[in-house]
Amino acid sequence: MENYFKTLQSEVDRYYNVAERARKKGLDPETRVEIPQARDLAARVEELVGPKGIASRIRELTKELEDRETVSIEIAKEIASGKRYKFNRIEDAVDQAVRTGLAILTEGVLVAPLEGIAEVKIGKNKDGSNYVDLYFSGPIRSAGGTGQAMSVLIADIVRRELGIGRYIPTRGEIERYKEEIPLYKRVQHLQYLPTVDEIEAIVSNCPVCINGEGSENEEVTGYRDLPRVSTNRLRGGACLVIAEGLCLKAPKILKHVSRLNIEGWDFLERFVHKKENSDEKNNIPVIEPSSKYLGEVIAGRPVLSHPSRKGGFRLRYGRGRTCGLASTAINPATMYLVDGFITIGTQMKTERPGKGTIGTSCDSIEGPLVLLKNGDFVQVNDVEEAKRVKDDVSLIVDLGEILIPFGEFMENNVILP
């Protein structure tokens, strides 16, 4: 095995040398290969956003903490402290800390830490105190809700370390967001549209200013030309961070806030909905049917089951070799009996955990239950049997099991059914 990996590395090095020689001829925009080699997450982060030498510390904390979100927070605090890294301006310290923290969260493979954060400024409140002004841009979408929300939390932790004040919004700035986010929903996709009260709660209480560059051609009609907002165009990055980040990922943020004993984030508690059923003794939460996944159906796409209806896929916890990282598995007989519409690689939306998933196959879980034309009610567990009975199927009574890893629920903070 060691020889195998050594061979891979030597061949990669050989190809890189060829590419470097080709680039030095000056026929391309750059005279060097822009994509550096990196053997793990820590090396990718250092090469992507820096600072130099941070990789070894990331590896140490990863072994010690075993939680990428916690590692990102601790690394950001160390960078901002100034003990190991020196910065000419306080903005540079905040900028580097936030970008490195976000790069750790996104595993050093996304553009969000580079282009999703346009710049970091230190602004002034009306009372003369300063605050952190985070300018987000459209590519922050690639970081996902967790990365978006965590970047704001990291900025808050860093500003506390550096003694920077909190953001105090004006009434005009609050009202601007109330118009801007619903308007952005009309021109771009948002997973969640907060109410005006929810928008006001976040903007009024968030200790960091969530600002942004104008990313759309549309402009707001009210509260234009505000002194601390540089554009009248819609700020897509800011809208995404508030709606998909802080609103949807409030449970994750509050988990870290509670662990670190950080004050000033209790305004997110309203977004953590905890419903309990009548069985107060066991305190078992009621899991209501969720139709959210149906709201994004494109015309012409099939709906295999309505929310929590009998006859849809039955949940089975587990992990096959092809499961994980947003991929699930169903019995191949089910694929065959739905006319091959679901195949390996088909993208699906599920009621829970609620994210998009890629279909794969697993022949060790239960297949569909079907009613045949002769009145027989049978379970089909393999493709050969599905081929034999396909023309005789009168009704698919049950689609069979869908194999979803426990980690998919944990990653998305969804209660286990």
N, C-alpha and C positions, 0 to 999 in steps of 0.2 A: 504493500500500500504506500509506503514511504517513497519507493522508487517511482510509483505512478504519479504522485504529487510533484516530485522533483522534476519528472519529465514535463508535466504540465507547465511548471514555472519556467523551466529553461526554454520551452517553446514560446511562451508568452514574452519572455525577455528578448528572444530573437526577433519576434515580430515587432516589438517596440523599437528595437534598434533600427530595423528597416524603416519603420514609420518616421523615426527621428531624422534619419538621413534624407528621407524624401522631403520632409518639412523644411529642412535647412536649405533646400534649393530655392525657397522663396516663391513658390508657385501657389501657395495657399495664403489665406488671410493671416494665419499665425505661423511662425517659424519653429514652433514646438508642438508636441502632442499635448492637447489640452486635458486629456483624461489621465490622471496619474494612477499608478497602481496602488491598491490598498488591500491589505490582507484581512482586515476585520473592521468592525464598526468604528473603533477608536481611531484607526488610521484614516478611514474615510472622512470622519469629522475634521480631523486636523488638516487634511488636504483640501477639504471643501471650504471651511470658514476659519480654521485656525483656533486659537493661536498656536504658534510653533511649540512643540514639546508637550501639548496637552494630552496626546494619545496615551502615554504611560499612566497618567493620573486617571483617565477614564477607565482604563483596564483595571486599575486597583480598586476603584469604587464599584465597578460592575461586579467584581468578585465578592466584594464586601456586602453590597446592598442588594444585588440581584433584582433590581427594579429600575427600569430605564427612566421612568418619570422622576424618581427620587434622585437618581444619578444626575439627571439634567439640572435639577435644582441645586444640588451641592456643587457641581462644577461651575454653574453660573455665579454662585456666591463666592467661590474661591477666585474666579477671574476678577470679579468686581472689587474684592477686598484690597487689591493692589499689592499684596505681599509677594506674589511671584511675577505678576505682569504689571508693567507701568504704562500709563496712558497720559497723553498730553492734556486731554480734555475729559471732563466727566461724561460727556455724551458718548465718547469713544468707549469708555468702560462699560456703559449700559448697552451700547450697540453690540460690542463683542460678546458680552455675557448672554444676551438674548439670542443672538444668532447661533452661538455654540450650543446653548441649551436646546434650541429648536432643532438643530442638526442632529443632536443625540436622539431626540424624540422621533425624528423621521429617518433614523438609521443611516444618515449621511448619503441617501440615494435620491433625494428629491430636491427640486429647485427652490422650494419655499424659503429655506434659510438665506439664500442669496437674493432672490428677486421678490419673495413674498413680503419681506420687510424692506420698504424703500429706504427709510432712514429713521434715525432716532434723534429727537431734539429735546432740549430742556426749555420749557415754556414758562411764562409768568402768569400767575393768577392776579386778579384785581387787587388782592390784599398784599401783593408784592412777593408772596412765596413762589417758589419754583415747583415744577412738576415734570414728569416724564411724558413726552409727546411721541407716541408710537405711530409711525406712518406705514400702514399696510397697503399692499397692492394686490391685484387680481390673483397672481400665482400663489397666494397664501392658501387658496382653495385646496391645493395638492397636499397640504399638511393635514387635512382632515380636522374635524371638530376638536379632537383632543389637542392636537398641536397648536391650533389657533388659540384655544382657551389657555393652555399652559404657557404660551408665550407671554400672555398678559400677566399671569400669576408670577412668572419668572421676573418680569420687569418690575412688578411691585416688590418682590423680595429684594431685588437688587437695589431699588431706590431706597428702601429702608436701610440697607447696609451702607449706602453712601450718604445718608442723611438728607435725601431729596424729599420735598413736600408732596402732598397728594393733590390730585387734579380737582379743581372746583369749577364745574361747568356753569355757564351763564344760561338764563332761561332761553335765549335765542338758540344756543347750541343744542339744548335738549329738544326743542321743538323741531330743529333741523333734522335730527335723527328720526323723529316721529314721521316726518314726511318722506325722508330719504329711503328708509328700509322697505316700506311697502312699495314704493316706486321701483326700487331695485328688483323686487320680486316679480314685477311685471315684465322686466326686460331680461332677467337672468334667473336661473334655477336656484331656489332656496329650499332646503329640507324642512325648514320650520319658519313660519312668519310670526314673530312675537306681537302681542297686542301693544297698543300705545302705552298702556300702564306698565307693561313689562319692559318696554324700551326705556321709559323714564326711570324705572327702578335701577336699571343697569347703568345708564349714563350718569344719573345723579350720584350713585354710590361707588362706582368703580374708581379706585384710587389712581389709576393710570388713564391717560387720555387715549382713546382708540380713534385715531385719525386716519387719514388715507389720501392717496392720490386720486384724481379724477380718472375713472376707468371706463366710463360710458359716455356716449354723446348726449344723453338726456341730462337735463339740469333741473334742480329744484326750483319751484316757483315762489316759495316763501322763504324768509330768513336767508336771503342771499347776501353776499359780500360781507360775511362775518369776519371780524378782525383776526380771529385765530383759526379760521378755516380758509385754506388757500385757493379753493376752487368752488364754483357753483355746480360743477358736474357731479354725478353720482360717484361716491367713493366705494367701489365694489369691495375692496379689501376690508374696510371698516364694517360694512354691512354683514359680510360673511362672519367676521370674528364675533360680532354681537349675536347674530341670529343662530348660526350653526355651532359657534364655539361656546360662548358663555351660557346661552340658553339650554342647549342640548347636553352639554358636558358638565353641568353644574355639580352632579354627584362626585365626579372625579376631582374637581377643583376643591370641593368642600372636604374631601378625604384628606388631601394634602394640607389644607388650611387647618383642619383639626389636629393633624399629627404635628405640625410645626407651631401650633398655637398662635396663628396669625389673626389679628383683629381686623375688622372692617370688611369681611366678605360674607357676613350673615345675610345680605340682601339676596344671595343666590338660593337660599333655602326655599323660597317660594316656587322654584323650578323643580324641586325634588318632591314628586308626588308619591306619597305613601298611603295607599288605600288598604284598609283592613276589612276583613269580612266579619260577620257576626260572631264568629267563634273567637271571642276575646281570650279564652283560656289558652289556646295554642298560638294566638296572635299570627295566624296564617294570612298573608295578604291575598286579596282577591285579584285574580288575573282576568281582566276584562278583554273581550275580543277587540282587536285593533285593526281598523280599516285603513290605516295610514299608507300601507303598501299599495292599496288600490288607487290612491289619489294620483299616482304617477304612471298609471297604465297608459300606454300609447295606443291609439285606435288601431284595431286589428290584431293586437296581441292577445293570446288566450289567457283567461283567468281559470286556473286549475281548481281553485277552491276559494270560497268566501271566508271571512274571518271566523276561525274556530268552528267551522261547520263539520259535521260528520261526513266522512267520505273523502276528505282531503288527506294530505300526508299525515301520518302518525309520527310524532317525534320520538326518536330514539337517540339517547346520549351515547356517544362513542366516537372513535376516530379510526378511520381506515388509513391506508398508506397515501391515499390521494386527498384526504381531508385536512382542514386547517387553512389558515390564512385566507378566510372568506370562501372556502370551497367546502361543499357538502356532498353527500352521496345518496343515490337511490338505487333500487334494484333494477338491473338491466331489463327485466321483463316489463317493468313500468314504462321504460323508455320505448320499448317496442310497441306496447299496446296503445300509447298515445301517438301513434303514427310517426314515431321518431322525431317529434318536435323537440323533445328534450334529449340532447345527446351530450357526450362529453365536451365540456366547454361552453354549453349554453348558459347564458346569464339569466338568473331568476331573482325575483324579489320575494322575500318571505315575510310572513306576519311577525315571526320572532326568530332570531333576535332583531329582525327589522332591516338589516342591511342587504345589499345586493350579494349574491352568491353565485359561484360557478358550479354547475352540475357535473358530478363524476359518478362512477358506478361502484357498487358493492354487492356481490352476489350472496353474502352471508346474512343479509337482513331480509325481513319479510317482504314479499312481493304483493301485488294488488289482489283484491278479492273481486271476482267477476261473476255475473249471472249469465249463463249460457242460454241460447234460444230454446234448448230442450228442457229448461227449468233447473238444470244443475247449478249449484252455487259452489264455486271452487276457488282455491288460492293458487295463483300462478307464481312460481318462485324461480323460474329460469327461462332463458330465451327460447330454448327448444320447445318447451311446453307452450310458451306464448305464441310461437309460430303455428303450433297445431290447432290452438283454439281461437286464434284471432278472428277468423271469418264467422265463428259461431258465437261471438260475444254479443250479448244483447245490451248489457249495462256494466260499466265499471262502478262497482258499489264502493270500493275503497282503493285509494291509490297506493297503499302500502306504506312502508316506513321510509323516513328520511333521516339519514345519519348526520347529526350535527355535534361537533366537539363541544365539550363544556366550556372551553376557552373562548368560543365565539360569544357566549352569553356574558362571561366575565369581562371580556374586552369592551363590550358595549353596555355594561352596567344594566343588564336586563335580568329581571327576576326569573328564576327557573320555573317553568310550568310544572 
